[in-house]
Amino acid sequence: MSAQRPFRVGERVQGVYHGQPYTGTVEYARPHTMNQSYKHHIVLDSPITVYGATRDRIIVSIWEPRESHNTIEALEVVA
């Protein structure tokens, strides 16, 4: 994976959240209060099920993958 960067509101992203692949749009982004990571609130294109709960939104930090294996990256738009 390439170096991660903060994403802007409205950007399309994809990744893996607790083992579930996802695509969606950044709804809100803010710096984490306890470390140098950045938290992204993502509205999912399609709901995913995590630990038995269906989610249509998730929160993903950009410097988190080493600990949780959650990922986020820009979604390539094919014109």
N, C-alpha and C positions, 0 to 999 in steps of 0.2 A: 504494500500500500504506500502511496506517496505521502509526503508530509501533509498533515491536516491543517485546515485553516477555518476560521469562523465563516459561516454562511449567512447571507443576507435574507431578510424577510422576503418571501415570495420565490426564493430559489427552489428549484426542483432537486431532490436528493434521493439517494437509494442507500441501502446498507443491510445490516443484519442486526436484529434486536432480540436478545436472548434466544438465539438460534433460528429466528424467523426472518426470512428476507422481507424487505419492505421497499416501497417507493412512496414518495409523498412530497409535500410542500412545506417549507419552513414558515411557521405561523408567528413565531416569536423567538428571539435569541438574546441571551444575556450572559455576562461573565458569571462564573461560579463564585460564590462568596467565600469558599474555604481554600481554593487553590487557583492555579492559572488556567484551568480548563474553561470552556465556553459551553453553555447548555443550550440545546436547540429543541424547541417544541415543534413537533412534526405532525401535520394533519395527513393521515395515510390515505392513499388512493383506494385501498381495499383494507378492511379490517384484518387484523391478525389475532391469533389466540396465543396468549402467553400465560403459563401456569393456570390453565383452565379459564382464564378471563379474556373475553373478546375486547380488543382495544381499537379505537378509530383514531387515537392520538397517542404519541409517545414522547418522552423526553430523552434525548441522547447527548452526551458530552463528547467533545471532539478529541480529548486526550485520554479517553477511557479505555480504548480497545485492549491494551495489555492486561488490564485487570478483569474486565467483564466480557471481552470478545464482542462487544457492541461496536458497530462501525457506521460511519456516515461518509458519503462522498457525493460529488456532483453527479447528477443524472444527465447522461448525454442525450441531447435532443436531436432527433433525426428529422431533418426538414424534408 
